[in-house]
């Protein structure tokens, strides 16, 4: 009987019929390498019988929720804060880069003399719908799919300021040195927690999450971690408790 | 039995009110309950998924507003009654989604109108009316080539075949800014008939790095489109096309609007009109700022683009 169950289990994994899913969503992630993240992630998580689904924006994330009813998530910490109640999420661990567990975003503008203090009634372009967690300013939010759209929204005078990641500013600089020379950073966000791995309580299991943590710390996961632009993970309760 | 009935009623309520916002069942007898000065009437000309995407995004962006929606589902006779209907309902702003709603309102009501999802809005001379603002479906030229540069950075000359009218209206105003910002030169080949399209393609393509197909119907016909796509694919000439299906057919790259961002832009215009008392014509017709990019993998391979670079594109076909 036991042997029969093992055969069934092996067949399920080899046929790619995964019973559980990990969904990845990080608007500030390494979007340039999303294809690789998907392919490496599927190899990695497939080895322990999990399907890995990469989503690039809020729309595809919501579609993945409907389609896969996922048990596990790798998600941006701001998204985690907004979804934790609805999805009944519990953090297992956080991603680290050079032992750091936070990063910042930049508030930028093309306008002369504009400061972060006088943004009331101004339009702020952002790839996040709710920016109150990122910058303590009152502004009207223009929701765009990508940071690069946020930067261009200012150029086309549809936004006064934009909140973007440093890597997006770098891409902008490489494409348009002229425009980026006019760009002014007027505020650096508070420290934002790196993406987290979490599970949906009642659907995912803490022990499986622990297994995934060990997997991500192993040599097997090096390529995947480097694609995500992180080098380690931590379940240190001192860090995790700061996010609750 | 009662329990089943209750569940069905509850489901219908949830579907209509929670998921789809406030939907009007009979537009002719509708009036806003409990007016607060923030009443928005969204009128949709037909049942099209992208129209709903815009509408959902408006709901999402406007908290604290009384928003009601009516979808005409293509009922042109009922749409003809729009001026009377809207004047009776008296919303603070009407959102017109789709051409048929807009054409039945332009010049016929004084209530502020914000329109979108109308391709050729210029034929209605919307700019001459003080009560009209809108978000166009046109992705700015600069945005098109900015997006292309994220995946295919090394091009300098872009060839485009079009009529003089199209060039003057849609390309010329952006030539200098594209040159200044992106160091890209747009090289036009002006023709007056689709008969000259193929020969002009052959002359132009060899002198530029990228060929750009624009929706100038005065010179572009079915044969020109087929030739443009097939010839470019055969000769590995990178192309920018104006619609995703052309990428599927063999075109290299397209940039389309992101409809959710259009909704967010419309919502901001509504706030400017209602909360800041700004006249709609001062807001004008805004370009769409959210983009959706599509690339053809086979063509990308022909152009030796690293597969890893495709990750920045929203959709990879083939």
Interface residues (C-beta under 8 A of the other chain):
Chain A: X30 X31 X32 X33 X34 X35 X36 X37 X56 X57 X58 X59 X121 X123 X125 X129 X140 X141 X142 X143 X144 X145 X146 X148 X149 X152 X153 X155 X156 X158 X159 X171 X174 X175 X176 X178 X179
Chain B: X57 X60 X61 X140 X142 X143 X146 X147 X149 X150 X153 X180 X181 X182 X258 X260 X261 X264 X265 X268 X271 X276 X286 X287 X289 X290 X291 X292 X307 X308 X309 X310 X311 X312 X314 X316
